[in-house]
């Protein structure tokens, strides 16, 4: 079927995509301040805010909504549609959900970009939402239970944190990466400590101010409510390498095990959203432009080494942009585990001074369906704060994949 533009004709060329506004909630601890707030309620608050920041754009002007979410058991039909409707998006505007595990919300952004590039949409809200705290336990009872016990299955584990091919926890894949790529316990603890220290400094210096939207219990009248959470809840201020060294390995117990709770990301709640537009539509409406989306890349790797997925994904995205790693001023790499983050940096020869300048998921947390959008929101705001012209956000993905998106600040001539 031929692609048609909203105007009815075929697109003459791939259209330029720009980022208009970007916001995220603070990330909550597992069973913390946001534990009782459904994912779609957090998502709705972010959708409303990106429209407000886009010169109070009318919800009726949005062409579609695309959100990532991984843990949907018991959340009701299509939580993206729920978030959109709760945010005041008209019922005529479609919304759909993306599940690509930790890459879900970056994939949602890519899907939005493709819709704009081919001409089927002009304005798209993309992002992600997740409540890991509300993931239910599942009890399979379709067949008659005549007698005996039945075991409940934790959907957080089976649908979110366990490899579908090996039935092993994601932490085991981090151990695999550490051993194959020679990442020591010391390397991991040093990396994790630096992530925590950078996040602490960023919080104390209010460096997240522009990207954060205080999270409320309800999306209805949220601006009149006392927020449940104003800043990220997960960072551990005062973290030291010595303290991290005292932690025991979490996923394997042999003498070579190195992956601990301290050098891994957390289990968290949160949401993030971005408003994307064609450059023409943004100009026509006089919308602010934060950055332009230059390229994106996706790739697959061995599931047992899923943490290395960002390597080929970043290479693809940079190749399509015509950049090298040296051309990128800031990287936001989702820190699923310190082991994989260190290995990815080594494989790509990344300058760590340009990486996760305000800390990463080890400190800030990892609400899996939201994290890709979270790092892209952070990247866009920190690029603007530091006048860093080029940036790249990337994440590893369970099942053995990676995804990356490249941004560039508009030039004075744009």
VEXLOSE-151247 format. One record per atom (N, C-alpha, C): chain; x, y, z. Coordinates in steps of 0.02 Angstrom, whole numbers. Layout:
N
chaine  u  v  w
A  X  Y  Z
...
This chain:
414
chaine  u  v  w
A  42  -60  0
A  0  0  0
A  44  62  0
A  29  109  -43
A  70  170  -49
A  59  214  12
A  114  246  33
A  110  294  88
A  81  359  62
A  34  388  99
A  5  452  79
A  13  502  136
A  22  565  118
A  26  619  166
A  -44  635  193
A  -46  675  246
A  -110  698  272
A  -149  738  219
A  -111  770  174
A  -144  809  121
A  -171  765  65
A  -154  700  66
A  -181  654  17
A  -132  632  -35
A  -77  667  -44
A  -28  649  -95
A  29  609  -67
A  72  585  -112
A  131  548  -90
A  185  597  -68
A  224  580  -15
A  277  624  7
A  332  628  -45
A  356  689  -59
A  409  698  -108
A  476  675  -81
A  486  683  -15
A  550  665  16
A  538  652  89
A  587  618  120
A  583  607  192
A  585  674  228
A  540  685  273
A  535  750  306
A  578  753  369
A  601  812  386
A  641  822  445
A  597  822  508
A  620  786  560
A  583  782  623
A  619  826  675
A  580  865  711
A  608  906  764
A  575  889  831
A  613  900  884
A  589  891  952
A  566  959  978
A  503  963  995
A  473  1026  1016
A  477  1036  1092
A  459  985  1129
A  461  989  1202
A  470  919  1231
A  496  917  1292
A  513  853  1323
A  510  860  1399
A  479  811  1431
A  471  815  1504
A  467  745  1533
A  483  740  1596
A  477  675  1630
A  455  687  1702
A  425  636  1731
A  412  638  1803
A  477  622  1839
A  482  637  1903
A  536  608  1942
A  528  532  1942
A  583  497  1949
A  581  424  1953
A  571  403  2025
A  521  361  2037
A  506  339  2104
A  539  273  2121
A  553  262  2185
A  578  198  2209
A  525  144  2201
A  547  82  2198
A  501  26  2200
A  463  27  2267
A  397  28  2263
A  353  33  2321
A  365  97  2360
A  384  150  2323
A  397  214  2354
A  340  263  2344
A  357  326  2332
A  307  380  2330
A  255  372  2275
A  274  340  2219
A  229  333  2162
A  197  263  2158
A  205  223  2210
A  187  152  2207
A  113  140  2192
A  70  186  2211
A  -2  176  2201
A  -29  213  2140
A  16  244  2101
A  -7  283  2043
A  0  240  1980
A  -54  224  1945
A  -49  184  1884
A  -6  218  1832
A  26  178  1790
A  71  204  1739
A  37  255  1694
A  -24  241  1674
A  -57  286  1626
A  -73  354  1657
A  -80  356  1723
A  -91  420  1757
A  -28  462  1755
A  30  431  1765
A  93  466  1759
A  104  489  1686
A  88  444  1640
A  95  461  1569
A  52  520  1549
A  -10  522  1574
A  -56  576  1556
A  -30  643  1580
A  0  645  1638
A  28  708  1664
A  83  734  1618
A  124  689  1593
A  178  709  1547
A  151  732  1480
A  100  699  1455
A  70  719  1391
A  43  790  1397
A  7  804  1450
A  -20  871  1459
A  36  923  1462
A  90  906  1495
A  143  955  1505
A  181  969  1440
A  193  918  1398
A  229  933  1336
A  187  978  1290
A  122  971  1294
A  79  1015  1254
A  80  1086  1283
A  78  1091  1349
A  81  1158  1380
A  146  1193  1362
A  201  1156  1361
A  266  1187  1345
A  272  1203  1271
A  229  1177  1231
A  230  1191  1159
A  179  1247  1144
A  187  1302  1179
A  143  1360  1170
A  69  1342  1182
A  58  1298  1232
A  -11  1276  1247
A  -46  1248  1186
A  -12  1204  1151
A  -40  1172  1092
A  -104  1135  1111
A  -155  1141  1069
A  -218  1107  1082
A  -210  1032  1075
A  -238  993  1121
A  -236  920  1114
A  -266  896  1048
A  -313  935  1021
A  -345  916  958
A  -297  920  898
A  -240  954  907
A  -192  961  852
A  -145  901  848
A  -145  858  898
A  -102  799  898
A  -130  747  850
A  -87  718  810
A  -109  668  761
A  -111  597  789
A  -66  582  835
A  -67  516  867
A  -23  517  929
A  -32  467  971
A  7  458  1032
A  36  388  1031
A  102  383  1045
A  137  319  1045
A  176  314  1110
A  160  267  1152
A  194  260  1217
A  221  190  1227
A  277  185  1260
A  306  121  1279
A  284  101  1348
A  271  38  1358
A  258  9  1424
A  269  -65  1419
A  300  -93  1470
A  317  -165  1469
A  269  -205  1511
A  255  -182  1571
A  215  -221  1619
A  143  -199  1615
A  104  -235  1575
A  34  -214  1562
A  -18  -262  1592
A  3  -316  1623
A  -45  -363  1653
A  -88  -326  1705
A  -153  -331  1696
A  -198  -299  1744
A  -206  -224  1736
A  -172  -195  1686
A  -175  -122  1678
A  -233  -100  1634
A  -270  -147  1606
A  -326  -129  1563
A  -304  -124  1490
A  -353  -119  1446
A  -338  -116  1375
A  -296  -55  1357
A  -246  -66  1316
A  -207  -12  1285
A  -194  47  1332
A  -148  41  1379
A  -134  96  1426
A  -113  161  1392
A  -87  157  1331
A  -70  219  1295
A  -133  259  1279
A  -184  224  1259
A  -249  256  1245
A  -278  284  1310
A  -271  248  1364
A  -295  273  1428
A  -260  338  1447
A  -194  339  1438
A  -156  399  1455
A  -176  458  1411
A  -184  445  1347
A  -202  498  1300
A  -270  528  1317
A  -319  486  1329
A  -386  510  1344
A  -387  548  1410
A  -351  523  1460
A  -347  556  1525
A  -313  624  1519
A  -267  630  1471
A  -232  694  1460
A  -273  744  1421
A  -332  724  1398
A  -375  770  1361
A  -367  765  1286
A  -330  715  1262
A  -324  705  1190
A  -393  682  1164
A  -419  712  1112
A  -486  693  1087
A  -490  619  1068
A  -549  591  1073
A  -559  521  1058
A  -544  505  985
A  -546  555  942
A  -532  543  871
A  -458  530  857
A  -415  546  905
A  -343  539  896
A  -321  469  920
A  -291  429  877
A  -271  361  897
A  -211  361  943
A  -205  307  981
A  -147  297  1025
A  -131  223  1027
A  -67  206  1026
A  -50  136  1032
A  12  126  1076
A  19  65  1099
A  72  47  1147
A  127  8  1111
A  189  18  1134
A  247  -17  1108
A  279  -56  1166
A  294  -120  1153
A  331  -159  1202
A  393  -187  1169
A  450  -155  1181
A  515  -178  1160
A  560  -180  1221
A  530  -202  1276
A  564  -205  1341
A  598  -139  1356
A  661  -139  1375
A  694  -77  1397
A  700  -26  1341
A  690  -47  1279
A  693  -1  1223
A  624  25  1202
A  572  8  1240
A  503  23  1220
A  492  97  1203
A  512  141  1247
A  495  211  1236
A  541  245  1186
A  603  221  1177
A  644  245  1121
A  614  220  1055
A  589  158  1056
A  556  132  996
A  493  172  981
A  458  194  1033
A  399  236  1023
A  418  301  989
A  475  329  1008
A  500  390  976
A  517  377  903
A  550  320  890
A  567  303  821
A  504  294  779
A  454  261  807
A  390  252  772
A  359  319  755
A  361  365  803
A  335  432  791
A  373  468  736
A  439  461  738
A  481  492  687
A  464  465  617
A  455  400  613
A  440  370  548
A  372  393  522
A  323  401  566
A  257  426  545
A  263  497  518
A  305  537  550
A  314  606  527
A  355  608  463
A  408  567  460
A  451  567  401
A  414  547  338
A  369  498  344
A  333  475  284
A  272  518  268
A  255  564  313
A  201  611  298
A  133  591  323
A  128  538  362
A  62  518  387
A  41  556  449
A  89  589  483
A  74  630  541
A  118  692  541
A  94  744  573
A  133  806  581
A  155  817  652
A  113  799  700
A  126  810  771
A  111  745  809
A  161  718  842
A  153  655  878
A  181  661  948
A  144  639  997
A  170  632  1065
A  196  561  1073
A  259  555  1093
A  290  490  1103
A  322  489  1172
A  330  429  1200
A  361  425  1266
A  352  356  1296
A  350  355  1362
A  343  291  1397
A  319  301  1468
A  292  248  1495
A  264  249  1563
A  272  180  1594
A  283  178  1658
A  291  112  1691
A  278  119  1765
A  239  72  1792
A  234  63  1864
A  255  -8  1880
A  318  -16  1898
A  343  -82  1917
A  314  -102  1985
A  297  -52  2025
A  268  -66  2091
A  199  -99  2085
A  162  -83  2032
A  95  -110  2024
A  91  -173  1981
A  149  -200  1961
A  149  -262  1923
A  119  -318  1965
A  66  -351  1942
A  32  -401  1983
A  65  -469  1982
A  44  -510  2028
A  61  -581  2026
A  5  -617  1988
A  24  -667  1949
A  -23  -702  1905
A  -36  -772  1931
A  -99  -793  1927
A  -117  -860  1947
A  -156  -892  1890
A  -126  -943  1860
A  -156  -976  1801
A  -207  -1028  1825
A  -271  -1013  1813
A  -324  -1057  1838
A  -378  -1068  1785
A  -360  -1065  1721
A  -409  -1077  1668
A  -434  -1149  1671
A  -389  -1195  1683
A  -410  -1265  1691
A  -437  -1275  1761
A  -485  -1320  1770
A  -514  -1330  1836
A  -461  -1349  1888
A  -465  -1316  1944
A  -420  -1331  2000
A  -459  -1378  2047
A  -446  -1442  2041
A  -484  -1491  2080
A  -458  -1497  2151
A  -391  -1495  2158
A  -362  -1498  2225
A  -289  -1477  2221
A  -259  -1463  2278
A  -188  -1445  2280
A  -176  -1370  2274
A  -114  -1352  2284
A  -93  -1282  2283
A  -80  -1258  2212
A  -85  -1194  2202
A  -65  -1162  2139
A  -15  -1107  2157
A  35  -1097  2114
A  87  -1048  2127
A  76  -985  2086
A  77  -928  2118
A  70  -864  2083
A  137  -845  2051
A  133  -818  1992
A  193  -798  1954
A  198  -722  1956
A  258  -696  1971
A  269  -624  1976
A  277  -596  1905
A  230  -556  1882
A  234  -529  1814
A  293  -482  1806
A  315  -451  1860
A  375  -409  1857
A  435  -449  1834
A  440  -510  1860
A  496  -553  1841
A  485  -585  1773
A  428  -618  1763
A  420  -658  1702
A  412  -615  1640
A  382  -556  1645
A  371  -514  1587
A  422  -458  1580
A  459  -444  1634
A  504  -387  1632
A  577  -402  1640
A  595  -447  1685
A  665  -453  1705
A  696  -522  1692
A  659  -566  1660
A  685  -633  1646
A  692  -644  1571
A  750  -667  1550
A  761  -681  1479
A  715  -738  1456
A  679  -726  1402
A  630  -774  1377
A  662  -836  1348
A  726  -832  1330
A  760  -888  1297
A  796  -934  1346
A  828  -904  1396
A  866  -944  1444
A  830  -952  1510
A  776  -914  1520
A  739  -912  1584
A  783  -889  1642
A  833  -849  1626
A  877  -822  1678
A  866  -747  1686
A  880  -723  1746
A  872  -652  1761
A  919  -610  1718
A  898  -549  1703
A  941  -504  1665
A  1009  -494  1697
A  1012  -500  1763
A  1075  -493  1798
A  1126  -545  1778
A  1102  -604  1758
A  1148  -656  1736
A  1179  -637  1669
A  1141  -602  1627
A  1171  -579  1563
A  1225  -527  1577
A  1217  -488  1630
A  1270  -440  1648
A  1332  -477  1672
A  1323  -531  1709
A  1380  -572  1729
A  1415  -601  1667
A  1376  -622  1618
A  1405  -648  1556
A  1448  -595  1521
A  1422  -534  1518
A  1459  -479  1487
A  1523  -464  1525
A  1518  -462  1591
A  1577  -447  1632
A  1632  -497  1619
A  1614  -560  1612
A  1666  -612  1603
A  1694  -612  1532
A  1650  -604  1483
A  1675  -604  1414
A  1718  -543  1399
A  1700  -485  1426
A  1735  -423  1409
A  1784  -400  1463
A  1795  -442  1513
A  1845  -427  1563
A  1830  -366  1606
A  1767  -358  1625
A  1748  -302  1668
A  1749  -325  1741
A  1795  -299  1779
A  1805  -322  1848
A  1753  -293  1896
A  1750  -321  1955
A  1706  -294  2008
A  1727  -222  2024
A  1792  -209  2025
A  1816  -141  2038
A  1792  -92  1985
A  1796  -113  1922
A  1772  -71  1866
A  1699  -54  1876
A  1660  -104  1894
A  1588  -94  1901
A  1571  -49  1960
A  1603  -60  2017
A  1590  -19  2075
A  1613  53  2065
A  1669  62  2031
A  1692  130  2016
A  1641  167  1972
A  1617  131  1921
A  1568  161  1875
A  1504  178  1913
A  1480  132  1954
A  1417  142  1991
A  1424  201  2040
A  1480  205  2073
A  1491  259  2120
A  1491  327  2085
A  1523  330  2027
A  1524  392  1989
A  1454  412  1966
A  1414  363  1946
A  1345  377  1926
A  1307  408  1985
A  1313  378  2043
A  1279  404  2103
A  1304  474  2121
A  1369  484  2118
A  1398  549  2136
A  1376  603  2088
A  1374  587  2023
A  1351  636  1973
A  1278  653  1983
A  1237  603  1998
A  1166  616  2010
A  1156  658  2072
A  1194  644  2124
A  1190  684  2185
A  1208  757  2171
A  1262  768  2135
A  1283  836  2118
A  1230  871  2075
A  1201  833  2027
A  1149  862  1984
A  1088  882  2024
A  1068  840  2072
A  1011  858  2114
A  1025  918  2157
A  1084  920  2188
A  1101  976  2231
A  1107  1041  2192
A  1127  1036  2129
A  1135  1095  2086
A  1072  1111  2045
A  1020  1071  2056
A  956  1081  2021
A  962  1077  1945
A  1004  1030  1922
A  1016  1024  1850
A  959  989  1813
A  914  957  1849
A  857  923  1818
A  795  968  1815
A  801  1029  1839
A  743  1072  1847
A  701  1078  1784
A  732  1088  1727
A  695  1101  1665
A  660  1039  1638
A  685  980  1655
A  656  919  1626
A  604  887  1671
A  600  907  1734
A  557  874  1782
A  488  906  1787
A  438  862  1794
A  369  882  1810
A  351  847  1875
A  339  883  1929
A  320  850  1991
A  260  803  1980
A  264  744  2007
A  213  693  1995
A  158  696  2047
A  96  695  2024
A  37  697  2067
A  2  629  2069
A  -44  622  2116
A  -80  559  2122
A  -132  549  2067
A  -155  605  2038
A  -207  602  1987
A  -189  650  1931
A  -207  633  1870
A  -194  677  1814
A  -247  731  1808
A  -303  722  1841
A  -357  772  1840
A  -343  825  1892
A  -333  886  1870
A  -318  940  1917
A  -251  932  1950
A  -203  901  1915
A  -138  887  1946
A  -101  950  1966
A  -114  1005  1929
A  -79  1068  1946
A  -106  1099  2010
A  -164  1075  2034
A  -190  1101  2098
A  -175  1053  2157
A  -143  997  2143
A  -129  948  2195
A  -59  958  2224
A  -51  937  2286
A  15  934  2315
A  51  875  2284
A  109  886  2252
A  144  830  2218
A  164  775  2266
A  161  714  2241
A  186  657  2279
A  263  656  2279
A  291  680  2223
A  364  675  2215
A  388  733  2171
A  438  769  2196
A  465  827  2159
A  533  813  2127
A  570  766  2154
A  635  749  2125
A  645  674  2127
A  693  650  2089
A  706  578  2086
A  718  550  2155
A  685  494  2169
A  685  465  2236
A  739  413  2247
A  768  389  2192
A  811  330  2197
A  884  343  2214
A  914  400  2194
A  986  410  2207
A  1004  402  2281
A  1062  373  2292
A  1087  363  2360
A  1145  412  2371
A  1129  468  2402
A  1180  519  2414
A  1233  492  2463
A  1294  512  2451
A  1349  490  2494
A  1376  421  2477
A  1358  395  2419
A  1384  329  2398
A  1460  331  2391
A  1492  279  2415
A  1565  272  2408
A  1582  204  2378
A  1640  200  2348
A  1663  136  2321
A  1670  86  2377
A  1693  108  2435
A  1701  62  2491
A  1634  32  2512
A  1582  72  2512
A  1516  47  2528
A  1491  -3  2477
A  1504  11  2413
A  1483  -35  2360
A  1520  -101  2364
A  1583  -98  2384
A  1623  -159  2388
A  1595  -208  2439
A  1559  -183  2488
A  1534  -226  2542
A  1473  -268  2521
A  1444  -252  2463
A  1383  -287  2441
A  1400  -354  2409
A  1358  -403  2422
A  1368  -470  2394
A  1336  -474  2324
A  1363  -515  2280
A  1333  -525  2214
A  1260  -547  2220
A  1219  -523  2175
A  1146  -535  2180
A  1121  -592  2137
A  1155  -608  2082
A  1125  -652  2032
A  1161  -719  2025
A  1223  -720  2042
A  1261  -783  2043
A  1303  -783  2107
A  1317  -842  2132
A  1349  -847  2197
A  1419  -878  2194
A  1444  -891  2134
A  1511  -920  2129
A  1564  -867  2143
A  1626  -889  2147
A  1681  -846  2167
A  1694  -790  2116
A  1673  -800  2054
A  1686  -750  2002
A  1629  -700  1993
A  1575  -708  2030
A  1518  -663  2023
A  1535  -592  2045
A  1511  -543  2007
A  1530  -473  2020
A  1471  -424  2018
A  1413  -445  1995
A  1357  -399  1986
A  1315  -397  2050
A  1309  -337  2078
A  1273  -327  2141
A  1215  -279  2132
A  1175  -272  2185
A  1122  -222  2183
A  1150  -152  2176
A  1210  -142  2202
A  1240  -75  2200
A  1267  -55  2133
A  1287  -104  2092
A  1312  -86  2025
A  1263  -106  1970
A  1199  -111  1989
A  1144  -124  1942
A  1094  -67  1947
A  1051  -62  1896
A  997  -13  1899
A  943  -37  1946
A  893  5  1958
A  842  -12  2006
A  777  -35  1974
A  728  -49  2016
A  660  -65  1997
A  619  -4  2015
A  588  28  1966
A  562  96  1978
A  497  111  1941
A  470  170  1957
A  408  195  1927
A  421  264  1896
A  388  279  1840
A  396  345  1810
A  367  349  1740
A  369  408  1712
A  345  420  1644
A  383  478  1613
A  382  479  1546
A  415  533  1509
A  379  541  1442
A  380  601  1415
A  347  613  1351
A  385  666  1312
A  380  661  1246
A  411  709  1200
A  361  726  1146
A  359  789  1126
A  318  809  1069
A  363  816  1009
A  348  778  957
A  387  778  895
A  344  807  839
A  376  842  793
A  340  874  738
A  383  874  675
A  350  881  619
A  388  895  558
A  415  966  564
A  473  978  534
A  502  1046  536
A  454  1097  506
A  419  1077  453
A  372  1123  421
A  314  1141  467
A  288  1091  502
A  231  1104  546
A  253  1148  605
A  312  1134  632
A  337  1175  687
A  346  1247  666
A  373  1257  607
A  383  1326  582
A  316  1361  570
A  269  1324  541
A  203  1353  526
A  168  1376  589
A  176  1337  643
A  142  1353  706
A  183  1397  752
A  246  1410  733
A  289  1449  777
A  307  1413  841
A  315  1347  836
A  331  1307  895
A  405  1312  912
A  422  1308  976
A  493  1307  994
A  525  1242  971
A  589  1244  955
A  624  1184  933
A  683  1172  981
A  680  1116  1016
A  734  1098  1061
A  793  1067  1023
A  777  1024  976
A  829  988  939
A  796  957  877
A  838  934  832
A  811  896  776
A  835  823  783
A  792  778  762
A  810  707  764
A  848  692  700
A  911  673  707
A  955  664  650
A  951  593  623
A  950  544  668
A  950  474  646
A  932  429  704
A  923  365  688
A  912  315  739
A  937  248  712
A  949  202  757
A  973  136  737
A  951  83  786
A  938  23  760
A  919  -35  801
A  960  -95  778
A  973  -141  824
A  1013  -199  806
A  1000  -255  855
A  1020  -316  835
A  1014  -374  878
A  1081  -403  895
A  1085  -434  954
A  1145  -469  977
A  1123  -534  1011
A  1171  -573  1034
A  1154  -634  1070
A  1115  -617  1133
A  1059  -651  1146
A  1020  -636  1206
A  1060  -643  1271
A  1106  -690  1273
A  1146  -699  1334
A  1193  -641  1348
A  1202  -598  1298
A  1246  -539  1306
A  1207  -476  1285
A  1145  -473  1307
A  1100  -421  1283
A  1127  -351  1299
A  1167  -344  1351
A  1193  -279  1370
A  1237  -246  1318
A  1259  -285  1269
A  1302  -257  1216
A  1262  -231  1157
A  1196  -235  1160
A  1154  -212  1106
A  1166  -140  1084
A  1183  -94  1131
A  1195  -25  1109
A  1254  -17  1060
A  1301  -64  1061
A  1360  -56  1018
A  1341  -53  944
A  1308  -105  917
A  1289  -101  846
A  1234  -49  833
A  1191  -38  882
A  1138  12  872
A  1167  82  866
A  1214  99  909
A  1247  164  906
A  1286  171  841
A  1320  118  822
A  1358  121  759
A  1312  135  699
A  1254  102  699
A  1206  114  644
A  1181  186  645
A  1162  210  703
A  1135  278  708
A  1187  329  688
A  1249  320  711
A  1303  367  694
A  1319  365  620
A  1319  305  592
A  1333  298  520
A  1281  335  479
A  1217  328  498
A  1164  362  462
A  1167  438  470
A  1195  460  527
A  1203  532  538
A  1265  559  504
A  1310  514  485
A  1374  536  457
A  1422  560  511
A  1413  534  572
A  1455  554  629
A  1500  496  650
A  1552  512  687
A  1591  463  724
A  1577  474  798
A  1600  430  841
A  1589  439  913
A  1622  504  936
A  1676  524  904
A  1712  585  924
A  1672  648  907
A  1623  642  862
A  1582  699  843
A  1526  712  892
A  1514  665  937
A  1457  670  983
A  1480  703  1048
A  1445  756  1067
A  1464  794  1127
A  1439  762  1191
A  1379  732  1189
A  1351  700  1248
A  1319  633  1229
A  1331  583  1270
A  1298  518  1264
A  1255  508  1326
A  1195  481  1316
A  1154  455  1371
A  1145  381  1357
A  1179  341  1398
A  1175  268  1392
A  1136  241  1451
A  1084  204  1439
A  1045  177  1494
A  1088  126  1532
A  1100  140  1595
A  1143  98  1636
A  1103  40  1666
A  1087  -9  1626
A  1053  -68  1653
A  1096  -100  1707
A  1159  -107  1691
A  1209  -134  1737
A  1276  -99  1723
A  1315  -89  1774
A  1381  -59  1763
A  1423  -102  1718
A  1416  -168  1723
A  1457  -214  1683
A  1447  -200  1609
A  1385  -194  1587
A  1373  -183  1515
A  1390  -112  1495
A  1378  -64  1539
A  1395  5  1522
A  1470  14  1511
A  1509  -16  1556
A  1582  -12  1549
A  1605  -47  1485
A  1575  -105  1471
A  1595  -142  1411
A  1576  -105  1347
A  1517  -74  1346
A  1496  -35  1288
A  1543  24  1277
A  1560  59  1330
A  1607  115  1325
A  1674  93  1297
A  1697  35  1320
A  1761  9  1297
A  1759  -10  1223
A  1705  -45  1203
A  1699  -67  1133
A  1695  -8  1085
A  1662  45  1106
A  1653  103  1062
A  1706  158  1074
A  1749  146  1123
A  1801  195  1141
A  1769  263  1156
A  1718  262  1199
A  1683  324  1216
A  1721  363  1270
A  1720  428  1263
A  1748  472  1314
A  1698  476  1372
A  1715  448  1429
A  1667  444  1484
A  1650  513  1513
A  1691  562  1500
A  1675  630  1523
A  1613  656  1487
A  1596  627  1430
A  1537  648  1392
A  1477  602  1405
A  1484  555  1449
A  1433  503  1460
A  1393  518  1523
A  1326  518  1517
A  1282  522  1575
A  1306  575  1624
A  1309  637  1602
A  1340  689  1641
A  1304  704  1706
A  1242  684  1712
A  1204  693  1774
A  1188  627  1808
A  1228  576  1793
A  1214  510  1819
A  1167  471  1774
A  1162  406  1786
A  1120  364  1744
A  1074  321  1785
A  1050  267  1755
A  998  226  1785
A  1020  191  1850
A  1085  180  1858
A  1109  151  1921
A  1090  197  1979
A  1094  262  1967
A  1076  311  2019
A  1004  333  2015
A  981  349  1954
A  915  379  1945
A  859  328  1943
A  875  266  1924
A  824  214  1920
A  806  196  1849
A  771  139  1842
A  757  111  1776
A  685  85  1773
A  635  129  1765
A  566  107  1753
A  562  84  1680
A  565  20  1668
A  587  -8  1604
A  551  19  1542
A  486  26  1544
A  451  52  1485
A  459  126  1474
A  484  161  1523
A  493  233  1521
A  565  254  1507
A  613  211  1522
A  683  231  1525
A  712  259  1460
A  693  231  1403
A  718  257  1340
A  699  330  1330
A  636  346  1343
A  613  415  1338
A  646  458  1392
A  655  429  1451
A  687  467  1505
A  756  490  1485
A  796  445  1457
A  864  465  1439
A  864  515  1381
A  815  510  1336
A  812  557  1280
A  790  627  1305
A  743  628  1352
A  723  692  1383
A  783  724  1418
A  819  684  1457
A  878  709  1492
A  930  734  1443
A  942  694  1391
A  992  714  1341
A  975  781  1310
A  913  790  1289
A  893  853  1256
A  903  913  1301
A  883  906  1364
A  889  962  1410
A  962  976  1429
A  1001  923  1438
A  1072  935  1456
A  1112  961  1396
A  1094  941  1335
A  1125  970  1276
A  1114  1046  1274
A  1053  1066  1288
A  1038  1137  1288
A  1073  1174  1344
A  1075  1143  1402
A  1108  1175  1460
A  1182  1186  1447
A  1214  1137  1415
A  1286  1139  1405
A  1306  1164  1335
A  1256  1182  1295
A  1269  1202  1225
A  1308  1148  1188
A  1289  1086  1202
A  1320  1028  1169
A  1281  1014  1105
A  1313  1023  1048
A  1276  1022  984
A  1248  954  966
A  1286  901  978
A  1265  835  956
A  1260  786  1015
A  1208  745  1013
A  1198  697  1067
A  1170  631  1041
A  1180  579  1081
A  1155  512  1063
A  1130  477  1126
A  1070  451  1123
A  1041  412  1178
A  1034  339  1156
A  1051  292  1200
A  1049  222  1180
A  1033  178  1240
A  1004  119  1225
A  986  72  1277
A  996  1  1253
A  1015  -43  1299
A  1014  -115  1285
A  944  -140  1298
A  929  -198  1270
A  860  -224  1271
A  861  -299  1285
A  821  -321  1332
A  815  -392  1347
A  797  -432  1285
A  823  -493  1281
A  813  -533  1221
A  868  -523  1170
A  913  -475  1184
A  971  -465  1140
A  960  -414  1085
A  949  -351  1104
A  941  -298  1055
A  969  -233  1083
A  974  -183  1039
A  993  -116  1060
A  959  -65  1016
A  953  -4  1042
A  921  50  1004
A  955  115  1021
A  961  160  972
A  994  224  983
A  960  278  942
A  960  339  967
A  932  398  933
A  982  455  939
A  994  490  883
A  1040  546  882
A  1002  612  875
A  1022  661  915
A  993  728  914
A  1046  780  896
A  1024  836  869
A  1068  892  856
A  1032  957  872
A  1065  1002  908
A  1035  1067  922
A  1027  1107  858
A  974  1146  853
A  967  1188  793
A  1022  1240  791
A  1046  1256  732
A  1097  1308  725
A  1063  1376  722
A  1102  1428  728
A  1074  1496  727
A  1040  1512  661
A  1060  1475  608
A  1032  1488  542
A  968  1449  529
A  952  1401  574
A  893  1359  564
A  829  1399  578
